[in-house]
Amino acid sequence: MDYDILIIGSGPAGQHAAWQAARMGKRAAIIERKPKIGGAGLQTGTIPSKAMREVAYLLSRSGGMRQALAPDSRGRHGLLADAVRRKEGVIAQQESVILQRLLRHGVALIPGEASFVDAHTLQVVDASGNTRSLSAQVILLASGSRPRRPSNIPFDKKTVLDSTSILNLRHLPDSLLVVGGGVIACEFVSIFAALGVQVCVVDSHAQLLEYLSEDVVGVLADSFLSMGVEFHMQERVAEIRKDGNGTLTILESGKQIRTETVLYAQGREPNSGGLNVERAGVAAQDGWIAVNAHFQTNVPHIFAVGDLIGRPALASTGMEQGRAAVLHAFGGEQHVSAENLPMAVYTIPEISYVGKTEKEVQKENIPYIIGRAYFKDSARGQCAVFEIGATDDVG
């Protein structure tokens, strides 16, 4: 075998799997198809959006854009430029940190697109078309996911955007319609509303972040309303059209909404199409890879972690999944639970939780009580000059 473990994907899950394998004295290599390392978490997702959010967050702390800069177009667009520069600076710095850390641990980095030849062998094709085969005792899939892009949505990277292309905007729109009410959608609602954009949300559910309790989400919704966000809940998009220099969104109810831009943020798709997992006998459903509690697929020496296995699809959980999979593969700890990892939604204000949500304990018929406290009533809350914020303890 060429390696003890081959890892497909250099995102948070793949990185931590590689570091864990190296610490155990294993020959590890990461295969990355993109020209830059870090995966969606660094290049197009977690880190870029959080870097931009920090600029928006500081504005929300100082009274927001609408009061300060609404008449000043140059000022508004300058702030977007600042946010983009911050994002690009953070990405470059983190690329260097990740690369140095991988090399320091002796992890090989192999550029190219990997696909299975058989259960222990991968074919890797680099950007020049050169092909080679690599084999390993263990193979770990951490190729991540991408935004879902339905064929009937006219994406153009200018006025109709997904969660990747919106990070590359150089012009701050006057208005933005966000399709979706999940984590990614809500984070971008926060960013652009705080930057002074008129934002409206269309979602098929009765509430945002429908898996969380109503009172927690209610605090977030109130914050959005205070920033001028409009809601069209329990509505579905029938069609999105280009309309002059903007967009026209037609809902199934017949409502029509004109905005300069649209962000379509409903769901993600697994990056498994080119892996040819069927050649290794790995089971997949609609591209998502099924795993057991140890992150093994139905082929015991092939593991899958991160976004590729579905929810919660967070960087923090992917890191722990990668580490746990390698420990199990090479006889370390037999089981590492990621159940109690903290989950975070980087909205303004933020939402975080650990363990089961109120809706989950209700569904499982687990007796519980709720303790509630308000951040605004604490000294820290008063120092922060916030008027919102609450904590719920479900136990």
C-alpha positions as CSV (number, residue, x, y, z in Angstrom):
1,M,0.0,0.0,0.0
2,D,1.2,3.5,-0.8
3,Y,-0.3,5.0,2.4
4,D,-1.9,3.9,5.6
5,I,-4.8,6.4,4.9
6,L,-5.8,8.4,1.9
7,I,-8.2,11.4,2.7
8,I,-10.3,13.0,-0.1
9,G,-10.8,16.6,0.8
10,S,-8.9,19.3,2.7
11,G,-11.7,20.9,4.7
12,P,-12.0,20.9,8.5
13,A,-13.0,17.2,8.6
14,G,-10.2,16.1,6.3
15,Q,-7.5,18.2,8.0
16,H,-8.3,16.8,11.5
17,A,-8.4,13.3,10.2
18,A,-5.0,13.7,8.7
19,W,-3.5,15.3,11.8
20,Q,-4.9,12.5,14.0
21,A,-3.5,9.9,11.7
22,A,-0.1,11.6,11.7
23,R,-0.1,11.8,15.5
24,M,-0.6,8.0,15.5
25,G,2.4,7.5,13.3
26,K,0.5,6.7,10.2
27,R,1.4,7.6,6.6
28,A,-1.3,10.0,5.6
29,A,-2.1,12.0,2.4
30,I,-4.8,14.4,1.5
31,I,-6.1,14.6,-2.1
32,E,-7.6,18.0,-3.0
33,R,-9.2,18.8,-6.3
34,K,-9.4,22.5,-5.8
35,P,-6.3,24.8,-6.5
36,K,-6.4,26.0,-2.9
37,I,-6.6,24.0,0.4
38,G,-9.2,24.4,3.1
39,G,-12.4,23.2,1.5
40,A,-15.6,25.1,1.5
41,G,-15.1,25.9,5.2
42,L,-12.2,28.1,4.4
43,Q,-12.7,29.2,0.8
44,T,-16.4,29.6,0.2
45,G,-18.3,29.0,3.5
46,T,-17.6,29.2,7.2
47,I,-14.6,31.5,7.4
48,P,-15.4,34.0,4.6
49,S,-19.0,34.6,5.8
50,K,-17.8,35.0,9.4
51,A,-15.2,37.5,8.4
52,M,-17.8,39.5,6.6
53,R,-20.2,39.1,9.5
54,E,-17.7,40.8,11.8
55,V,-17.9,44.0,9.8
56,A,-21.7,43.9,9.9
57,Y,-21.6,43.0,13.6
58,L,-19.5,46.1,14.5
59,L,-22.0,48.2,12.5
60,S,-24.9,46.8,14.4
61,R,-23.1,47.6,17.7
62,S,-22.7,51.2,16.6
63,G,-26.3,51.8,15.6
64,G,-26.3,50.2,12.2
65,M,-25.9,51.4,8.6
66,R,-29.5,52.6,8.0
67,Q,-29.2,55.6,10.3
68,A,-25.5,56.5,9.6
69,L,-25.0,55.9,5.9
70,A,-28.3,55.3,4.1
71,P,-27.9,58.5,2.0
72,D,-24.2,57.9,1.4
73,S,-23.8,55.3,-1.4
74,R,-20.0,55.6,-1.5
75,G,-19.8,54.9,2.3
76,R,-22.1,51.9,2.0
77,H,-20.1,50.4,-0.9
78,G,-16.8,51.2,0.9
79,L,-18.0,49.1,3.8
80,L,-18.6,46.1,1.6
81,A,-15.2,46.6,0.1
82,D,-13.8,46.5,3.7
83,A,-15.7,43.4,4.4
84,V,-14.4,41.7,1.3
85,R,-10.8,42.7,2.0
86,R,-11.1,41.3,5.5
87,K,-12.5,38.1,4.2
88,E,-9.7,37.7,1.6
89,G,-7.0,38.5,4.2
90,V,-8.4,35.9,6.7
91,I,-8.5,33.2,3.9
92,A,-4.9,33.9,2.9
93,Q,-3.7,33.8,6.5
94,Q,-5.5,30.6,7.3
95,E,-4.3,28.9,4.1
96,S,-0.8,29.4,5.3
97,V,-1.5,28.2,8.8
98,I,-3.2,25.0,7.5
99,L,-0.5,24.3,5.0
100,Q,2.3,24.7,7.5
101,R,0.5,22.5,10.1
102,L,-0.1,19.7,7.6
103,L,3.5,19.8,6.4
104,R,4.8,19.9,10.0
105,H,2.9,16.7,10.8
106,G,4.3,15.0,7.7
107,V,1.0,14.8,5.8
108,A,1.4,14.6,2.0
109,L,-0.7,17.0,-0.1
110,I,-1.7,15.6,-3.5
111,P,-3.4,17.9,-6.0
112,G,-6.0,16.4,-8.3
113,E,-9.5,14.8,-8.5
114,A,-9.8,11.4,-6.9
115,S,-12.1,8.5,-7.9
116,F,-12.3,4.9,-6.9
117,V,-10.7,2.2,-9.0
118,D,-11.5,-0.5,-6.4
119,A,-12.1,-0.6,-2.6
120,H,-8.4,0.1,-1.8
121,T,-7.3,2.1,-4.9
122,L,-7.9,5.7,-6.0
123,Q,-7.2,7.2,-9.4
124,V,-6.0,10.8,-9.2
125,V,-6.1,13.2,-12.2
126,D,-4.3,16.5,-11.8
127,A,-5.0,19.8,-13.5
128,S,-2.7,18.9,-16.4
129,G,-4.5,15.6,-17.0
130,N,-1.8,13.4,-15.6
131,T,-3.1,10.3,-13.9
132,R,-1.7,8.1,-11.2
133,S,-3.1,5.4,-8.9
134,L,-2.7,5.4,-5.1
135,S,-3.6,2.7,-2.6
136,A,-4.2,2.7,1.1
137,Q,-5.3,0.5,4.0
138,V,-8.0,3.0,4.9
139,I,-9.8,5.6,2.8
140,L,-11.7,8.5,4.3
141,L,-14.1,10.6,2.3
142,A,-14.4,14.2,3.3
143,S,-15.2,15.9,0.0
144,G,-17.9,18.1,1.5
145,S,-20.9,19.7,-0.2
146,R,-22.0,22.6,-2.4
147,P,-25.0,24.9,-2.6
148,R,-28.0,23.4,-4.3
149,R,-28.7,25.0,-7.6
150,P,-32.0,24.0,-9.1
151,S,-32.0,24.1,-12.9
152,N,-35.0,26.5,-13.0
153,I,-33.2,29.2,-11.0
154,P,-31.3,31.6,-13.4
155,F,-28.1,31.9,-11.4
156,D,-25.7,34.4,-12.9
157,K,-23.3,35.4,-10.1
158,K,-24.5,39.0,-10.4
159,T,-28.1,39.3,-9.5
160,V,-29.2,35.7,-8.8
161,L,-26.7,34.3,-6.3
162,D,-25.9,31.2,-4.2
163,S,-24.1,31.2,-0.9
164,T,-20.7,31.0,-2.7
165,S,-21.1,33.7,-5.3
166,I,-22.7,36.2,-2.9
167,L,-19.3,36.3,-1.1
168,N,-17.7,37.8,-4.2
169,L,-20.1,40.8,-4.6
170,R,-18.2,44.0,-5.2
171,H,-21.4,46.1,-5.2
172,L,-23.7,46.4,-2.3
173,P,-27.3,46.0,-3.5
174,D,-30.1,48.3,-2.4
175,S,-32.4,45.3,-1.9
176,L,-32.0,41.5,-1.4
177,L,-34.5,38.7,-1.4
178,V,-33.3,35.6,0.5
179,V,-34.9,32.3,-0.4
180,G,-34.6,30.0,2.6
181,G,-34.8,30.1,6.4
182,G,-32.0,27.9,7.5
183,V,-28.6,28.6,9.0
184,I,-26.9,29.9,5.9
185,A,-29.9,32.0,4.9
186,C,-30.2,33.6,8.3
187,E,-26.5,34.4,8.6
188,F,-26.6,36.3,5.3
189,V,-29.8,38.1,6.3
190,S,-27.9,39.4,9.3
191,I,-24.9,40.5,7.3
192,F,-26.8,42.4,4.6
193,A,-29.5,43.9,6.8
194,A,-26.7,45.3,9.1
195,L,-25.0,46.7,6.0
196,G,-28.1,48.7,5.3
197,V,-29.6,46.6,2.5
198,Q,-33.4,46.2,2.4
199,V,-33.8,42.4,3.0
200,C,-36.9,40.2,2.6
201,V,-37.1,36.5,3.3
202,V,-39.2,33.8,1.6
203,D,-39.4,30.5,3.4
204,S,-41.8,27.6,3.2
205,H,-41.8,27.0,7.0
206,A,-43.8,28.8,9.7
207,Q,-40.6,30.0,11.4
208,L,-37.0,30.5,10.7
209,L,-34.6,27.8,11.8
210,E,-37.6,25.5,12.2
211,Y,-35.7,22.9,14.3
212,L,-35.2,25.4,17.2
213,S,-37.7,26.5,19.8
214,E,-40.0,29.3,18.9
215,D,-39.0,31.6,21.7
216,V,-35.3,31.4,20.8
217,V,-36.0,32.1,17.1
218,G,-38.4,34.8,18.1
219,V,-35.5,36.9,19.6
220,L,-33.7,36.6,16.3
221,A,-36.9,37.4,14.3
222,D,-37.4,40.5,16.4
223,S,-33.8,41.6,15.7
224,F,-34.4,41.2,12.0
225,L,-37.6,43.2,12.1
226,S,-35.8,46.0,13.9
227,M,-33.3,46.1,11.0
228,G,-36.2,46.4,8.5
229,V,-36.3,42.8,7.3
230,E,-39.6,41.7,5.7
231,F,-40.9,38.1,6.0
232,H,-42.9,36.0,3.6
233,M,-43.3,32.8,5.6
234,Q,-45.1,29.6,4.5
235,E,-44.5,30.7,0.9
236,R,-42.8,29.0,-2.0
237,V,-41.0,30.4,-5.0
238,A,-42.7,29.6,-8.3
239,E,-40.3,31.6,-10.5
240,I,-37.3,34.0,-10.5
241,R,-36.9,36.2,-13.5
242,K,-34.3,38.8,-14.5
243,D,-36.1,42.1,-14.6
244,G,-34.2,45.0,-16.1
245,N,-31.2,45.6,-13.8
246,G,-32.9,43.6,-11.0
247,T,-35.0,40.6,-10.4
248,L,-38.7,39.6,-10.1
249,T,-39.6,36.8,-7.8
250,I,-43.1,35.3,-8.2
251,L,-44.4,33.2,-5.3
252,E,-46.9,30.3,-5.7
253,S,-49.4,32.4,-3.9
254,G,-49.2,34.9,-6.8
255,K,-47.3,37.6,-4.8
256,Q,-44.6,39.4,-6.8
257,I,-41.4,40.8,-5.2
258,R,-38.9,43.0,-7.0
259,T,-35.4,43.3,-5.6
260,E,-32.0,44.1,-7.0
261,T,-30.6,40.7,-6.1
262,V,-31.7,37.3,-5.0
263,L,-29.8,34.8,-2.7
264,Y,-31.1,31.3,-3.2
265,A,-30.1,29.4,0.0
266,Q,-32.2,26.3,0.2
267,G,-30.2,23.2,0.8
268,R,-26.8,21.8,-0.2
269,E,-25.7,18.9,-2.4
270,P,-23.0,16.3,-1.6
271,N,-19.7,16.4,-3.6
272,S,-19.7,12.7,-4.3
273,G,-20.7,12.6,-8.0
274,G,-17.1,12.1,-9.3
275,L,-15.9,9.7,-6.7
276,N,-17.4,6.6,-8.3
277,V,-18.1,5.1,-4.9
278,E,-20.0,2.2,-6.5
279,R,-16.7,0.8,-7.7
280,A,-15.7,0.3,-4.1
281,G,-19.2,-1.0,-3.1
282,V,-20.0,2.0,-1.0
283,A,-23.7,2.7,-0.5
284,A,-25.0,6.2,-1.2
285,Q,-28.5,7.7,-1.3
286,D,-28.9,10.7,-3.6
287,G,-25.1,11.2,-3.2
288,W,-25.1,11.3,0.6
289,I,-22.9,8.6,2.2
290,A,-24.5,6.4,4.9
291,V,-22.3,5.7,8.0
292,N,-22.5,4.0,11.3
293,A,-21.6,5.4,14.8
294,H,-17.9,5.1,13.9
295,F,-18.3,6.9,10.6
296,Q,-17.7,3.7,8.7
297,T,-19.6,3.1,5.4
298,N,-20.9,-0.4,4.5
299,V,-17.3,-1.1,3.4
300,P,-15.5,-1.3,6.8
301,H,-12.2,0.3,5.8
302,I,-13.9,3.2,4.0
303,F,-15.0,6.1,6.2
304,A,-17.0,9.3,5.5
305,V,-17.2,12.4,7.6
306,G,-18.3,16.1,7.4
307,D,-20.9,17.5,5.1
308,L,-20.8,14.4,2.9
309,I,-22.9,12.4,5.5
310,G,-25.5,15.1,6.0
311,R,-26.6,17.1,9.0
312,P,-25.4,18.9,11.1
313,A,-22.8,19.7,8.5
314,L,-20.8,22.1,10.7
315,A,-17.1,22.7,10.7
316,S,-16.9,21.8,14.4
317,T,-18.7,18.5,14.1
318,G,-16.7,17.6,10.9
319,M,-13.5,18.1,12.8
320,E,-14.6,15.7,15.6
321,Q,-15.9,13.2,13.1
322,G,-12.6,13.1,11.2
323,R,-10.7,12.6,14.4
324,A,-13.1,9.9,15.7
325,A,-13.0,8.0,12.4
326,V,-9.2,7.8,12.4
327,L,-9.1,6.7,16.0
328,H,-11.5,3.9,15.2
329,A,-9.8,2.9,12.0
330,F,-6.4,2.5,13.7
331,G,-7.4,1.0,17.1
332,G,-7.5,4.1,19.2
333,E,-10.6,5.1,21.2
334,Q,-13.4,2.9,20.1
335,H,-16.1,5.5,20.1
336,V,-16.0,9.3,20.3
337,S,-19.4,11.0,20.6
338,A,-20.0,14.3,18.9
339,E,-23.5,14.6,20.3
340,N,-22.6,17.3,22.8
341,L,-20.5,19.5,20.6
342,P,-21.7,23.1,20.7
343,M,-23.7,24.2,17.6
344,A,-23.7,27.9,16.6
345,V,-25.6,30.1,14.2
346,Y,-23.6,33.3,13.4
347,T,-26.5,35.6,13.1
348,I,-26.9,39.0,14.8
349,P,-27.6,38.2,17.6
350,E,-25.9,34.7,17.7
351,I,-27.6,31.5,18.6
352,S,-25.8,28.6,20.1
353,Y,-26.8,25.3,21.8
354,V,-25.4,22.1,23.2
355,G,-27.1,18.8,23.2
356,K,-30.7,18.2,22.3
357,T,-33.1,21.1,21.4
358,E,-36.5,21.5,23.0
359,K,-38.2,20.1,19.9
360,E,-35.9,17.1,19.9
361,V,-36.8,16.2,23.5
362,Q,-40.4,16.7,22.8
363,K,-40.2,14.4,19.8
364,E,-38.5,11.7,21.9
365,N,-41.0,12.1,24.7
366,I,-38.2,13.0,27.2
367,P,-39.5,14.9,30.3
368,Y,-37.8,18.3,30.6
369,I,-38.0,21.7,32.2
370,I,-36.9,25.1,30.9
371,G,-34.8,27.7,32.6
372,R,-34.8,31.1,31.0
373,A,-32.5,34.1,31.5
374,Y,-32.2,37.3,29.5
375,F,-28.8,38.6,28.4
376,K,-30.1,42.2,28.5
377,D,-30.6,41.8,32.3
378,S,-27.0,40.9,32.9
379,A,-24.2,43.4,33.6
380,R,-22.4,42.2,30.5
381,G,-25.5,42.8,28.4
382,Q,-25.8,46.3,29.7
383,C,-22.1,47.0,29.0
384,A,-22.7,45.8,25.5
385,V,-25.6,48.2,25.0
386,F,-27.8,45.4,23.7
387,E,-31.5,45.4,24.0
388,I,-32.0,41.8,23.0
389,G,-30.7,38.3,23.9
390,A,-32.0,35.4,25.9
391,T,-30.8,32.0,27.1
392,D,-32.9,28.8,27.4
393,D,-31.7,25.8,29.4
394,V,-33.6,22.6,28.5
395,G,-33.0,19.9,31.1
